């Protein structure tokens, strides 16, 4: 992804409020100075453009944004996206309007100052099983480059639990097949080393020898041209693979499911935290809870007091 992706979102002057564009560009360059990652810039840009589309639909300019307008924006989102997605967009607006207020670029203060994130429910997500992964891995045509690449990428997702951004940014030099280690750069460009198992190493080695080493370029998982894969490419590939076996699949669902199975198999939360690149153990504990609920259900089925009643 180009580091100027944010700027590219703002380039069409005919479709955007020029005042909004000017302020968004100033915000963008401030983010660049602070050395935010390209993925963060992408997220900021897409969320700001979403807010701009909302304002344009209401025939409102940025100067007219108040707390009431933000609340209207929230209500417009609630029926279309998840509460977590709404909060993600609100967090970006917080950062944006805080920047405008700090730099004296806002005529009406910070409209986000008294806007709270919406309350979300801790619902239990569905997870993929090892049997599901076997079904998914049976789909790609391993006799061609793209098929084997997709097969190997699926294995890496399941075995290493890395994020989508970490997989597409994985470079040839970051893959140590002798040691079975991947060097990845997570959120905030934090580097960590992630091990993979024997079967994954075998698949990566075959992918390299049979296909990848003939292609120029820095990225380990790439297009036939050597260009890196885009997020949407990978998401679309997984969707199509999932459709073949009647499963809804996303990179995050694989990561989420794999983490739950790690805990179910007895892995220590500390090791899972290191594997996944979580900065806080509280995030990792979610998977401990999910695995515990499933185990509790199995124990309850075995020892249920009501089931033992002769009724």
N, C-alpha and C positions, 0 to 999 in steps of 0.2 A: 504494500500500500504506500502511495506517495505521502510524505509528511505534509504536503500541501493539500491534502484531501479536504480539510476544513475550508481552505480558501476556495477550492474548486466548487464547493457548495454555494458560495456566495457570488460567483462570477457572472451570473445572468442578471444584469442590472434591470432588464425590462420586467422581471418578475418579482422584484423585491423592493421594499421600502428602502430608499437610499439612506435614510437616517439609521434604520436598523442595520443595514449592511455596514455602514461606517463604524458603528459601535461594536458590531460583531467582529469586524476585522481587528479593531483595537484589542478586543478581548482575546482574539486568536493569537495575536503577536505577544500579548502578555503571557499566554499559556506556553508559547514557544520559548520565551525567555526563561520561564520557570522549568523548562526542559521536560514538559509532560510528554508521555509516550504517544506515538502515532495512533495507537488504539484509543487512548483517552481523547485525543483531538477528534478522532472520527466520531466517537460517541457524543462529545459536546456539540459538534457541528450538526449531526443528524437530529439531535434533540432540540437545538435552537431553531433549525429550519422547520421542525414540526410545530413549534410554538408560533413561528412566523406565519405558517399556513393558517393556523387558528385565528391569529389577529387579522389576517387579510380577509378571511371569511366573515369576520365580524365588522369589517371596514374600520378597524382600530389601528392607530399608530402606536409606536412604542411609548410615546410620552403619555398616552392615555391609560397605560396599564396601572391598575390599582389592585388591592387585595381582592375586591369583588370580581375583577376580571380574571384573576388567577383561580378563584373558586369556580367561576364559570368554565374555565379551561379544564379543571379537574373533573367537573361533571360531564364535560364533553368526552372525556377519555374513559370514564368508568365502565361504560357499556361496551367498549371496544377492546380494551386491553386489561391485563391483570393489575391488581393493586400494586404489585412489586414494580411493574413497568411504569405506572403512574408516579410512584415515588422516585424512580430513577430519573424521570423527566423533571420532577420538582427539584431534585438535588442539583441538577445542572442549572436550572433557573436561579437557585439560591446563589450559586457561585457567580453566575453572570451578573445578577443585579447587585450583589455585594461588590463586585469589581466596579460597576458603574458608579455606585454610591461613594466608594473609596476614592475614585479618580475625579469626583465632582462632575460626572457626565450625565447624571440623572436629575431631571427637573422636579421630580416628585418623590425623592427619597428612595427607599428600598421597599417595593410592594411585597416582597417575599418575607419581610422581617417578622411578621406575625402570622405567617402561613405555616401550619404544621403538616408534617407528612401524614398520610392517611393510615389508619390502623389496619394491619394485615392479619389474617388468620394463619396460624401455623398448621396448615393442612399437610397430611402425609401424602407425598408424591408416589406415584407408581414407579416401580423400578424394573429394569431389564434383568433377566436371569441369565446364567451361563448358557442355558439351552437356547434362549433368544439370540445370544451372541453367536452361537454355532450356526443358527439359521441365517443370520446376517452375513457371516463369513463365507457361507456357501454360495452366495449370490454373485460376487464379482467373477468375471471371466479371467482367470489367472494366466491365460495363454497370451494375453496382450498387455502392453505397458500400463494403460489406464486401469485395467482390471486388477493387475497385481499391485499397483500403487494403492488402489482403494482398499484392497485386502490387507496390505501391510499397515496402512494408516488406521484401519479399524482395530487391528491387533494392538497397535501402539496406544490408541485411545483407551482400550480396555485394560491393558497391562500396566501402563504408566500413570493413568488418570490425569494426563496433562490437558491443559485448556486448548481450545481451538486456536487461539492466537499463538500459543506456544508451539503447536504442531506446524502451522503454516510458516512460522518464522524460523523453524529448525534448519540450520545450515549443515552442509556436508561435513564441515570441520567439527561440528558439535556432536556427531554420532561416532562413538567409540565401540565398534563391533567386537573388538577383542575383549574388552572389559564388560561389554553389555551395559553401557552407560550413555545417557543422553544429557547434554548440557542445555538447559532451557532458561529462558528469561521471562519471568512472570510479571505480575502486576508491579508497577513502579520500577520496571527493568531489573528486578532482583534476580540474580543468577542462582540456580540450584542444579544439582546433579541428580538425575533420576535413573534408577536401574530398571532394566527390563529382563524378562525371563528368557530361557533357552529357545523356546519356540518363536518368540518375537525376534530374537537375534537371528535365528535361521531365516525367517521371512525377510528381514531387512537385508541380510547378506545376499540372498537370492535376488531381491529387487535391485540391489546395487550392481551385482555382477551381470545379471541378465539384461537390465534395462538402463538404470540410472547413470552408470559411469560413461555411457556413450553420449550423454547430453551435457552441454555446457551450462554453466550457471551455478550459483552459490547455494540454492535452496534444495534440501534433500527431497522433500515432496514437492514436485513441480509439474508444470504443464509440459507437453511434448517439446515446446519451444524453449524450455528452460526457465520460463517466467514463473514467478511464485504463484501459488494458488491463492485465490481471493476467498474471504470468509463465505461469501454467498455461493461460490462454486462448491465448496465442501459441504455446506448445509444442503444444497440442492442434491448433491451426490448421495448423501446419507438419506435424504427423503426418498429418493428413487429406489435405493437399496431396500429401505424399510417397506416401501409399498409392495415390493415383490413377495414379501413374506407377511404382509398385513400387519406391520408394526410401525408406529410413529416413532421416529428416531431423530435425536438431535445430539450434537457433540456434548452438550451439558448433561443430557440425560444419561449418556454412557458414563461420563465422569461421576455423576451422582450415584448411578447404580453400582458402578465398580467400587466406589468408596463404601457403600453399604455392605457389599459382599466381602470386602476386606475385613470389616469389623465382625461380620457374621462368622467368618472363618477363624476368628480369634486374634486378629492383628491388634497391636497396641495403638491406642489413639495418637501417641506421640510420633510413632513412625508414619502413620497416615498423614498427620499434619505436615511432616517434612516432605513426604511424597507429593502431596497436593499443593504445597507452597502457601499454606494458610499462615497468616501473620498472627492469628489468634486461635487458641485452642477452642474457644466458644463456637467457632464455625465448624470445626471438626466434630465437636460433641453432637451436632445435629445427626450425624451418621451413626453415632453410638446409640442415640435415642431411637432412630429408625430400626436398627438391628434389634435393639432391646424389645421394641414393641412386637416385632415378628416372633421373637423367641418367647415372649410372654404369652402370645396367642397360642403357640404350640403347647406350652406347658398347661395353659388353661384348658385346652381341649383334652389333655390327658387327665387333669385332676379336677375338672369342673364339678363343683358341689351339686349344682342343679342337675347335671347329666346323670349323676348317680342316684337320683330320686326315682322311685318306681311309680311314675305317673304316666 
